[in-house]
Amino acid sequence: MDKEQEEIQFLGFFGIYKESFNIVPAWRNIFSQISLALIFPLSFIYLAHIQISHYLFSNILQNEHILARIPRGTPTYNNISDILSSEWTTFVLFKIGYLIFFLILALLSTSAVVYTIACIYTAKDIAFKKVMSVVPKVWKRLVATFIWNFVILFGYNIVAILVFVIFIALLPAGVIAVLIFIIFSMVYLVGFVYISVIWHLASVISVLEESYGLNAMIKSQDLIKGKVGISMVIFVIHNICFFGIQSAFEWFVVLGNGGGFVFRIGVGFVCLALLSLLILFGLIIQTIIYFICKSFHHENIDKSSLADHLEVYLGEYVPLKSKDVQLEHLDV
């Protein structure tokens, strides 16, 4: 990272993307290795799950359609009913297995990229072997932060549903009800994006500082102040690109529109490459925003202290303590 700590706070929307685009070519080897080992498999699992889920669910819908036309109690009905139960079990188990593997790879990828960016920031020598030795020890902290994010989002959704049900029960149908529903939906989406942005920053904090779990979420909420707007815009743009790639994969590969088998394979590889790049740059930008927020709040990070805590001593990961991260608080 070329910017000094005092200057990085002034990076705007385009500056953040430019900084991330400058980092990858300069450290092509290490990011290529991380991508091949973690991010590429993560992207492959995500896209493969879309294809497999479509296949399994299509069979379920087809058998349910057939079952609806057969009289109850007949041998054929019982046979198809048993097949349906088996298919639903397979579908649910597949989804659970996918979510577990996806979560593990996502957290490992986050650990690897955040640790690598921190090494670049401290001008330390980076080796892929070192990164991979640290990652398994760091990702457990990310799991705790993820669980708290899940709990917070779950509670947020429960409250949103209750408020929505109350509005539906009290308001008569009409134009006013529609307007309130639109406003409610917009407020809900803003809140959802805000919580997601806090979680992303908390993930970086969980790797680079001693805080993790709920403490990291609380610290992230304080740290993001002043940079909420730009962080939310970047999050929304990133997710628009993500769903664009997903939609293209579903339309051309899963549904087979636009060409034959070779065309579908080609589009599949393009979507896989684009998704891998999107995830990589998303994690890099996520870490850059952390340093921007630190600079914005005039919390200078002592590079030597950060470098010391990024080392692996006797196979143990040593998290960065808050006093080292906020070693110098500058007054403007």
Sine and cosine of phi, psi and omega as CSV:
sin_phi,cos_phi,sin_psi,cos_psi,sin_omega,cos_omega
0.00,0.00,0.84,-0.54,-0.16,-0.99
-0.99,0.13,-0.37,0.93,-0.11,-0.99
-0.98,0.18,0.59,-0.81,0.13,-0.99
-0.96,0.27,0.34,-0.94,-0.07,-1.00
-0.85,0.52,-0.62,0.78,-0.03,-1.00
-0.95,0.32,-0.43,0.90,-0.08,-1.00
-1.00,0.00,-0.48,0.88,-0.16,-0.99
-0.90,0.43,-0.40,0.92,0.01,-1.00
-0.90,0.43,-0.36,0.93,-0.05,-1.00
-1.00,0.03,0.01,1.00,0.05,-1.00
-0.91,0.42,0.79,-0.62,0.05,-1.00
-0.99,-0.13,-0.32,-0.95,-0.05,-1.00
-0.84,0.54,-0.81,0.58,-0.04,-1.00
-0.94,0.33,-0.53,0.85,0.02,-1.00
-0.90,0.44,-0.62,0.79,0.02,-1.00
-0.90,0.43,-0.70,0.71,0.01,-1.00
-0.92,0.40,-0.63,0.78,0.02,-1.00
-0.89,0.46,-0.67,0.74,0.01,-1.00
-0.88,0.47,-0.67,0.74,0.00,-1.00
-0.93,0.37,-0.61,0.79,0.02,-1.00
-0.93,0.36,-0.45,0.89,0.04,-1.00
-0.97,0.23,-0.52,0.85,-0.06,-1.00
-0.94,0.35,-0.71,0.70,-0.11,-0.99
-0.88,0.48,-0.77,0.64,0.02,-1.00
-0.89,0.46,-0.57,0.82,-0.03,-1.00
-0.93,0.36,-0.46,0.89,0.00,-1.00
-0.82,-0.57,0.74,0.68,-0.11,-0.99
-0.85,0.52,-0.69,0.73,-0.10,-0.99
-0.89,0.46,-0.77,0.64,-0.06,-1.00
-0.92,0.40,-0.64,0.77,0.00,-1.00
-0.95,0.31,-0.51,0.86,0.09,-1.00
-0.90,0.43,-0.67,0.74,0.01,-1.00
-0.92,0.39,-0.67,0.74,0.04,-1.00
-0.89,0.45,-0.65,0.76,-0.01,-1.00
-0.90,0.44,-0.71,0.70,-0.02,-1.00
-0.92,0.39,-0.59,0.81,-0.07,-1.00
-0.99,0.15,-0.55,0.83,-0.14,-0.99
-0.81,-0.59,-0.80,0.60,-0.14,-0.99
-0.95,0.31,-0.67,0.74,0.03,-1.00
-0.88,0.48,-0.75,0.67,0.08,-1.00
-0.87,0.49,-0.59,0.81,0.04,-1.00
-0.88,0.48,-0.72,0.69,0.01,-1.00
-0.91,0.41,-0.65,0.76,0.00,-1.00
-0.89,0.46,-0.71,0.71,0.00,-1.00
-0.88,0.47,-0.65,0.76,-0.01,-1.00
-0.90,0.44,-0.75,0.67,-0.02,-1.00
-0.93,0.36,-0.63,0.78,0.02,-1.00
-0.90,0.44,-0.59,0.81,0.00,-1.00
-0.92,0.40,-0.54,0.84,0.06,-1.00
-0.90,0.43,-0.72,0.70,-0.01,-1.00
-0.90,0.44,-0.74,0.67,-0.05,-1.00
-0.93,0.38,-0.65,0.76,0.02,-1.00
-0.88,0.48,-0.65,0.76,0.03,-1.00
-0.89,0.46,-0.68,0.73,0.00,-1.00
-0.90,0.44,-0.75,0.67,-0.03,-1.00
-0.91,0.42,-0.69,0.73,-0.05,-1.00
-0.95,0.32,-0.54,0.84,0.06,-1.00
-0.89,0.46,-0.66,0.75,0.05,-1.00
-0.90,0.44,-0.64,0.77,0.02,-1.00
-0.89,0.45,-0.73,0.69,0.01,-1.00
-0.89,0.46,-0.64,0.77,0.00,-1.00
-0.90,0.44,-0.71,0.71,0.00,-1.00
-0.94,0.34,-0.55,0.84,0.07,-1.00
-0.92,0.39,-0.61,0.80,0.05,-1.00
-0.91,0.42,-0.66,0.76,0.03,-1.00
-0.92,0.39,-0.67,0.74,-0.04,-1.00
-0.89,0.46,-0.55,0.83,-0.02,-1.00
-0.91,0.41,-0.35,0.94,-0.04,-1.00
-0.99,-0.13,-0.05,1.00,-0.07,-1.00
-0.96,-0.28,0.70,-0.71,0.01,-1.00
-0.88,0.48,0.63,-0.78,0.03,-1.00
-0.91,0.41,0.53,-0.85,0.08,-1.00
1.00,0.03,-0.18,0.98,0.03,-1.00
-0.98,0.20,0.41,-0.91,0.04,-1.00
-0.84,0.54,-0.62,0.78,0.00,-1.00
-0.90,0.43,-0.66,0.75,0.02,-1.00
-0.88,0.47,-0.72,0.69,-0.01,-1.00
-0.90,0.44,-0.62,0.78,-0.01,-1.00
-0.90,0.43,-0.74,0.67,0.00,-1.00
-0.93,0.37,-0.56,0.83,0.04,-1.00
-0.89,0.45,-0.65,0.76,0.05,-1.00
-0.91,0.41,-0.64,0.77,0.03,-1.00
-0.89,0.46,-0.67,0.74,0.02,-1.00
-0.88,0.47,-0.69,0.72,0.02,-1.00
-0.87,0.49,-0.66,0.75,0.03,-1.00
-0.91,0.42,-0.65,0.76,0.00,-1.00
-0.92,0.39,-0.64,0.77,0.04,-1.00
-0.91,0.42,-0.64,0.77,0.05,-1.00
-0.88,0.47,-0.70,0.71,0.03,-1.00
-0.88,0.48,-0.67,0.74,-0.02,-1.00
-0.89,0.45,-0.72,0.69,-0.02,-1.00
-0.91,0.41,-0.70,0.71,0.02,-1.00
-0.89,0.45,-0.61,0.79,0.04,-1.00
-0.89,0.45,-0.69,0.72,0.01,-1.00
-0.89,0.46,-0.67,0.74,0.01,-1.00
-0.90,0.43,-0.72,0.69,0.02,-1.00
-0.88,0.48,-0.66,0.75,0.02,-1.00
-0.89,0.46,-0.73,0.68,-0.03,-1.00
-0.88,0.48,-0.62,0.78,0.01,-1.00
-0.91,0.42,-0.77,0.64,-0.01,-1.00
-0.91,0.42,-0.64,0.77,0.00,-1.00
-0.90,0.43,-0.70,0.72,-0.01,-1.00
-0.89,0.46,-0.70,0.72,0.00,-1.00
-0.87,0.49,-0.75,0.66,-0.01,-1.00
-0.92,0.40,-0.60,0.80,0.00,-1.00
-0.90,0.43,-0.69,0.72,0.00,-1.00
-0.94,0.33,-0.61,0.80,0.07,-1.00
-0.90,0.44,-0.65,0.76,0.02,-1.00
-0.90,0.44,-0.68,0.73,0.04,-1.00
-0.87,0.50,-0.72,0.69,0.01,-1.00
-0.85,0.52,-0.72,0.69,-0.07,-1.00
-0.90,0.44,-0.72,0.69,-0.07,-1.00
-0.94,0.34,-0.70,0.71,0.00,-1.00
-0.88,0.47,-0.70,0.71,0.02,-1.00
-0.88,0.47,-0.66,0.75,-0.01,-1.00
-0.90,0.43,-0.71,0.71,0.02,-1.00
-0.89,0.46,-0.63,0.78,0.03,-1.00
-0.90,0.43,-0.62,0.79,0.06,-1.00
-0.91,0.42,-0.64,0.77,0.05,-1.00
-0.89,0.45,-0.67,0.75,-0.02,-1.00
-0.88,0.47,-0.60,0.80,-0.02,-1.00
-1.00,-0.03,0.09,1.00,0.03,-1.00
0.87,0.49,0.56,0.83,0.04,-1.00
-1.00,0.02,0.45,-0.89,0.10,-1.00
-0.93,0.37,0.72,-0.70,-0.04,-1.00
-0.91,-0.41,0.77,-0.64,0.10,-1.00
-0.81,-0.59,0.65,-0.76,-0.03,-1.00
-0.85,0.52,-0.62,0.78,0.00,-1.00
-0.88,0.47,-0.65,0.76,0.02,-1.00
-0.91,0.42,-0.69,0.72,0.00,-1.00
-0.86,0.52,-0.73,0.69,-0.05,-1.00
-0.94,0.34,-0.39,0.92,0.05,-1.00
-0.98,0.21,-0.47,0.88,0.00,-1.00
-0.99,0.13,-0.62,0.79,-0.13,-0.99
-0.79,0.61,-0.75,0.66,-0.03,-1.00
-0.87,0.49,-0.44,0.90,-0.01,-1.00
-0.99,0.11,-0.42,0.91,-0.05,-1.00
-1.00,0.06,-0.57,0.82,-0.19,-0.98
-0.91,0.41,-0.39,0.92,0.04,-1.00
-0.89,0.45,-0.56,0.83,0.05,-1.00
-0.93,0.38,-0.59,0.81,0.03,-1.00
-0.92,0.39,-0.53,0.85,0.04,-1.00
-0.88,0.48,-0.69,0.72,0.02,-1.00
-0.88,0.47,-0.67,0.75,0.03,-1.00
-0.92,0.40,-0.65,0.76,0.03,-1.00
-0.89,0.46,-0.68,0.73,-0.01,-1.00
-0.88,0.48,-0.68,0.74,0.02,-1.00
-0.92,0.39,-0.60,0.80,0.07,-1.00
-0.89,0.46,-0.66,0.75,0.03,-1.00
-0.88,0.47,-0.70,0.72,0.00,-1.00
-0.88,0.47,-0.70,0.72,0.00,-1.00
-0.90,0.43,-0.71,0.71,0.02,-1.00
-0.91,0.41,-0.61,0.79,0.03,-1.00
-0.88,0.47,-0.74,0.67,0.04,-1.00
-0.89,0.46,-0.64,0.77,0.02,-1.00
-0.88,0.48,-0.69,0.73,0.00,-1.00
-0.93,0.36,-0.61,0.79,0.04,-1.00
-0.88,0.48,-0.72,0.69,0.03,-1.00
-0.89,0.46,-0.68,0.73,0.00,-1.00
-0.88,0.47,-0.67,0.75,0.01,-1.00
-0.91,0.42,-0.68,0.73,0.01,-1.00
-0.88,0.47,-0.70,0.71,0.03,-1.00
-0.88,0.47,-0.67,0.74,0.00,-1.00
-0.89,0.46,-0.70,0.72,0.00,-1.00
-0.89,0.45,-0.65,0.76,0.02,-1.00
-0.89,0.45,-0.68,0.73,0.04,-1.00
-0.88,0.48,-0.68,0.73,0.00,-1.00
-0.89,0.47,-0.63,0.78,-0.04,-1.00
-0.95,0.30,-0.56,0.83,-0.10,-1.00
-1.00,-0.02,-0.54,0.84,-0.09,-1.00
-1.00,-0.04,0.71,-0.70,0.09,-1.00
-0.96,0.27,0.45,-0.89,0.01,-1.00
-0.90,0.43,0.65,-0.76,-0.01,-1.00
0.33,-0.94,-0.15,-0.99,-0.05,-1.00
-0.90,0.44,-0.66,0.75,-0.02,-1.00
-0.88,0.47,-0.66,0.75,0.01,-1.00
-0.89,0.46,-0.64,0.77,0.02,-1.00
-0.91,0.42,-0.69,0.72,0.01,-1.00
-0.89,0.46,-0.68,0.73,0.02,-1.00
-0.90,0.44,-0.63,0.77,0.03,-1.00
-0.89,0.46,-0.66,0.75,0.02,-1.00
-0.90,0.44,-0.71,0.70,0.02,-1.00
-0.89,0.46,-0.69,0.73,0.02,-1.00
-0.87,0.49,-0.68,0.74,0.00,-1.00
-0.90,0.44,-0.66,0.76,0.01,-1.00
-0.91,0.42,-0.69,0.72,0.03,-1.00
-0.89,0.46,-0.66,0.75,0.02,-1.00
-0.88,0.48,-0.71,0.70,-0.02,-1.00
-0.90,0.43,-0.65,0.76,0.04,-1.00
-0.88,0.47,-0.69,0.72,0.03,-1.00
-0.89,0.45,-0.65,0.76,0.01,-1.00
-0.90,0.44,-0.70,0.71,0.02,-1.00
-0.90,0.44,-0.66,0.75,-0.01,-1.00
-0.87,0.49,-0.72,0.69,0.02,-1.00
-0.89,0.45,-0.64,0.77,0.00,-1.00
-0.90,0.43,-0.65,0.76,0.03,-1.00
-0.90,0.44,-0.67,0.74,0.04,-1.00
-0.88,0.48,-0.67,0.75,0.01,-1.00
-0.89,0.45,-0.69,0.72,0.00,-1.00
-0.87,0.50,-0.70,0.71,0.03,-1.00
-0.93,0.37,-0.59,0.81,0.03,-1.00
-0.90,0.44,-0.51,0.86,0.04,-1.00
-0.90,0.44,-0.65,0.76,0.04,-1.00
-0.91,0.41,-0.69,0.72,0.03,-1.00
-0.86,0.51,-0.63,0.78,-0.02,-1.00
-0.89,0.45,-0.47,0.88,0.00,-1.00
-1.00,0.09,-0.66,0.75,-0.17,-0.99
-0.99,-0.12,-0.25,0.97,-0.04,-1.00
-0.79,-0.61,0.06,-1.00,-0.02,-1.00
-0.98,0.21,-0.32,0.95,-0.03,-1.00
-0.98,0.21,0.64,-0.77,0.14,-0.99
-0.40,-0.92,0.16,-0.99,-0.05,-1.00
0.93,0.36,-0.66,-0.75,-0.03,-1.00
-0.90,0.45,-0.60,0.80,0.02,-1.00
-0.88,0.48,-0.63,0.78,0.03,-1.00
-0.92,0.39,-0.62,0.79,0.03,-1.00
-0.90,0.43,-0.68,0.74,0.02,-1.00
-0.91,0.42,-0.70,0.72,0.00,-1.00
-0.91,0.42,-0.61,0.79,0.02,-1.00
-0.90,0.44,-0.64,0.77,0.01,-1.00
-0.88,0.48,-0.62,0.79,0.05,-1.00
-0.96,0.29,-0.64,0.77,-0.09,-1.00
-0.94,0.33,-0.52,0.86,-0.09,-1.00
-0.97,0.23,-0.23,0.97,-0.02,-1.00
-0.85,0.53,0.75,-0.66,-0.04,-1.00
0.99,-0.10,-0.31,0.95,0.01,-1.00
-0.78,-0.62,0.33,0.94,-0.03,-1.00
-0.90,0.43,-0.73,0.69,-0.07,-1.00
-0.85,0.53,-0.81,0.59,-0.05,-1.00
-0.92,0.39,-0.56,0.83,0.03,-1.00
-0.92,0.40,-0.65,0.76,0.00,-1.00
-0.94,0.35,-0.62,0.79,0.04,-1.00
-0.89,0.46,-0.71,0.70,0.02,-1.00
-0.89,0.46,-0.65,0.76,0.03,-1.00
-0.88,0.48,-0.71,0.70,-0.01,-1.00
-0.90,0.44,-0.71,0.70,0.01,-1.00
-0.88,0.47,-0.68,0.73,0.01,-1.00
-0.86,0.51,-0.68,0.73,-0.03,-1.00
-0.96,0.28,-0.51,0.86,0.10,-0.99
-0.89,0.46,-0.70,0.71,0.06,-1.00
-0.88,0.47,-0.65,0.76,0.00,-1.00
-0.88,0.48,-0.75,0.66,-0.02,-1.00
-0.95,0.32,-0.44,0.90,0.10,-0.99
-0.90,0.43,-0.71,0.71,0.04,-1.00
-0.90,0.43,-0.68,0.73,0.01,-1.00
-0.88,0.47,-0.69,0.73,-0.01,-1.00
-0.90,0.43,-0.66,0.75,0.03,-1.00
-0.89,0.46,-0.66,0.75,0.02,-1.00
-0.90,0.44,-0.69,0.72,-0.01,-1.00
-0.91,0.41,-0.66,0.75,-0.07,-1.00
-0.95,0.32,-0.74,0.67,-0.11,-0.99
-1.00,0.01,-0.58,0.81,-0.09,-1.00
-0.99,-0.10,-0.81,0.58,-0.06,-1.00
-0.93,0.36,-0.75,0.66,-0.03,-1.00
-1.00,0.07,-0.26,0.97,0.08,-1.00
0.96,0.27,0.45,0.90,0.02,-1.00
-0.99,0.12,0.62,-0.78,0.14,-0.99
0.99,-0.14,-0.20,0.98,-0.02,-1.00
0.07,-1.00,-0.03,-1.00,-0.02,-1.00
-1.00,0.04,-0.33,-0.94,-0.10,-0.99
-0.89,0.46,-0.71,0.71,-0.02,-1.00
-0.89,0.46,-0.66,0.75,0.02,-1.00
-0.88,0.47,-0.68,0.73,-0.01,-1.00
-0.90,0.44,-0.65,0.76,0.04,-1.00
-0.89,0.45,-0.69,0.73,0.00,-1.00
-0.89,0.46,-0.72,0.69,0.02,-1.00
-0.90,0.43,-0.59,0.81,0.03,-1.00
-0.88,0.48,-0.69,0.73,0.03,-1.00
-0.92,0.40,-0.63,0.78,0.03,-1.00
-0.89,0.45,-0.71,0.70,0.02,-1.00
-0.89,0.45,-0.62,0.79,0.02,-1.00
-0.90,0.44,-0.69,0.72,0.01,-1.00
-0.92,0.40,-0.70,0.71,-0.02,-1.00
-0.90,0.43,-0.66,0.76,0.00,-1.00
-0.91,0.40,-0.63,0.78,0.03,-1.00
-0.89,0.45,-0.69,0.72,0.04,-1.00
-0.90,0.44,-0.66,0.75,-0.01,-1.00
-0.89,0.46,-0.69,0.73,0.02,-1.00
-0.91,0.42,-0.69,0.72,0.00,-1.00
-0.86,0.50,-0.78,0.62,-0.02,-1.00
-0.92,0.39,-0.54,0.84,0.06,-1.00
-0.88,0.47,-0.67,0.74,0.02,-1.00
-0.94,0.35,-0.61,0.79,0.04,-1.00
-0.91,0.42,-0.73,0.68,0.01,-1.00
-0.88,0.48,-0.64,0.77,0.03,-1.00
-0.84,0.54,-0.65,0.76,0.00,-1.00
-0.96,0.27,-0.62,0.79,0.04,-1.00
-0.88,0.48,-0.65,0.76,0.02,-1.00
-0.88,0.48,-0.57,0.82,0.06,-1.00
-0.86,0.51,-0.75,0.66,-0.01,-1.00
-0.92,0.39,-0.56,0.83,0.06,-1.00
-0.90,0.44,-0.71,0.70,0.01,-1.00
-0.90,0.44,-0.64,0.77,0.05,-1.00
-0.87,0.49,-0.70,0.71,0.00,-1.00
-0.92,0.40,-0.64,0.76,-0.02,-1.00
-0.88,0.48,-0.60,0.80,0.01,-1.00
-1.00,-0.01,0.18,0.98,0.05,-1.00
0.85,0.53,0.60,0.80,0.07,-1.00
-0.97,-0.24,1.00,0.04,-0.02,-1.00
-0.92,0.39,0.71,-0.71,0.03,-1.00
-1.00,-0.09,0.83,-0.56,0.04,-1.00
-0.96,0.28,0.92,-0.40,-0.11,-0.99
-0.89,0.45,-0.60,0.80,-0.02,-1.00
-0.92,0.38,-0.63,0.78,0.03,-1.00
-0.92,0.39,-0.68,0.74,0.04,-1.00
-0.89,0.46,-0.67,0.74,0.01,-1.00
-0.88,0.47,-0.66,0.75,0.00,-1.00
-0.88,0.48,-0.67,0.74,-0.06,-1.00
-0.98,0.19,-0.21,0.98,0.08,-1.00
-0.99,0.10,-0.20,0.98,0.00,-1.00
-0.97,0.26,0.40,-0.92,0.07,-1.00
-0.95,-0.31,0.92,-0.39,-0.01,-1.00
-0.97,-0.25,0.84,-0.54,0.04,-1.00
0.79,0.61,0.59,0.81,0.05,-1.00
0.98,0.22,0.20,0.98,-0.02,-1.00
-0.92,-0.38,0.68,-0.73,0.07,-1.00
-1.00,0.06,0.77,-0.64,0.00,-1.00
-0.95,-0.31,0.94,-0.34,-0.02,-1.00
-0.94,0.33,0.50,-0.87,0.00,-1.00
-0.96,0.27,0.77,-0.64,-0.01,-1.00
-0.99,0.15,0.44,-0.90,-0.05,-1.00
-0.86,0.51,-0.61,0.79,-0.04,-1.00
-0.91,0.42,-0.46,0.89,0.03,-1.00
-0.98,0.20,-0.57,0.82,-0.01,-1.00
-0.95,0.32,-0.56,0.83,-0.04,-1.00
-0.93,-0.38,0.71,0.70,-0.08,-1.00
-0.90,0.44,-0.57,0.82,-0.05,-1.00
-0.73,-0.69,0.89,-0.46,0.03,-1.00
-0.97,-0.25,0.93,-0.38,-0.08,-1.00
-1.00,0.04,0.63,-0.77,0.09,-1.00
-0.98,-0.21,0.70,-0.72,-0.01,-1.00
-1.00,-0.02,0.00,0.00,0.00,0.00
